[in-house]
């Protein structure tokens, strides 16, 4: 065979061998993760939600509520309380805003919705009261 062609083929074989060797390293290093337990996304999300409640990060709860609703209007099974709490915080803010602007009809509609949401969030009554307390500090009425 021609010397330049033989040299080119030898280089290609060497590159292929190095690529195969690197692929095997990546493959065998990923095998260690094959048998690991996959975390439950609902459990993880509820943990984050509880952390935000503990630290009174109601703005982050509301932000997560709207972000999650971009993907699905209905909460995943087990995450209904996160949607309810985000909806409560947002509705409480809207009720305050409408009352400040003098739109009593919309403010009353929000207050009615808040009563329904309060009934669904009985286990988070402390957080609901905290949201109301924080927002009442900003009220000028």
N, C-alpha and C positions, 0 to 999 in steps of 0.2 A: 504494500500500500504506500501511497504517497506520504512523505514525512510530515508535511503541514496538516494533512487530514488526520493522520494518526495522533498528532499532538493535540489537535482540537477535540477529538473524541476522548482522549485520555483526560483532558481538562473537564469535559462535560461529565464523564464518569465520576471524577473526583468531586465535582460540585453536587452531583446527584447523591453520592455516598454521604457527604456532609449534611445535605438536606434530610436524608433518611435518618441519619444519626440524631439530628436535632428534633425531628418529628417524634422519634422514639422516646427521647428524653421528656418532651412535653406530654406525650401519652402516658408514660409511666408515672410522671409526677401528678397527673390528674386522677389517676386510679385511686389515690388515697381519699378522694372526696366522693367516690362512687357509693360507698355504703353509709354515708352520713345521713342523719335524720334531717329532713326538710322542715324548716320552721313553718308553723301555721301562720299565714298572713293575717288572719283575723285576730289571733292572740297577740301578735306583734303590734298591730294597729291599736288594739284596745290598751295595750301597755303604754303606747305613746299617748293615747287619749287620757289615760289616768294620770300620767306624768304632767301633761298640760293642765289638767284640772288641779292637781296638787299645787302647782306653781302659779295658778290663777292666770294662765296664758290664754285668756278668752279670745283675744284677737287672733291667735294662732289656731284656735279651735274653729273659729268662723272662717278663717282663710282655708283651712283644710276642708271644711264643709263645702265651700264653693269649688275648690279644686277637685274634690271627689265627685261632685255633681256634674262636672264637665264630662266625666267618663260614664257616669251612670246616675240617673235621677233617683233610682231606688237603691237603698243601702244594701250591702251584702248581708247575708244572714249572720247575725252576731254583732253587726256594726250599727244597728238601728239607733242606739243611744247616742252615738257620735253625731249622726245626722240631726237628731232631735235637739241636742245641746247646741250645735252650730246654728240651727234654725231659731232656737230660743234666743241666743245672744244677738243674732241679727235682727229678729223681730223686736226685741227689747230696745235696741238702738233705734230702729225705725219708729217705734212708738214715741220715743223721746224726741226724735227729730220732727215728726209730724206735730206733736204737741207744741214744740218751740215755734214752729212756723204758723201755728194757729189752725191747722187742718184737722179739726176735731173728729170728723167722720173717719178719716184714715187712721188717726191715733186710736180711736175706739175699736176699729177693726183689728188693729195690731194688739190691743189689750185683750180683746176677746180670744184671739189666737194664742196669746201668752197663757191664758187660763187653761186652755186645752192642753198646751204643751207642758205646763206645770203638772197636770194630772198624769202625764205620761213619763215624767222625769222625777217621780217620787223618791227614787233611790239616790238621786243627785240633788236633793232639796237644798243642801248647804251651798252647793255651787250656784244653784238658781238664785238663792237669796243673795249670794255674793255679787252676782251679775247685777241684780236689781240695786244693791247698795252702791256699787261702783258707778252705775249710770245715774243714780239719783244725786250723786255729788256734782254732776255736770248740769243738772236741771236748774233753770233759773226761775221756775214757777214754784 
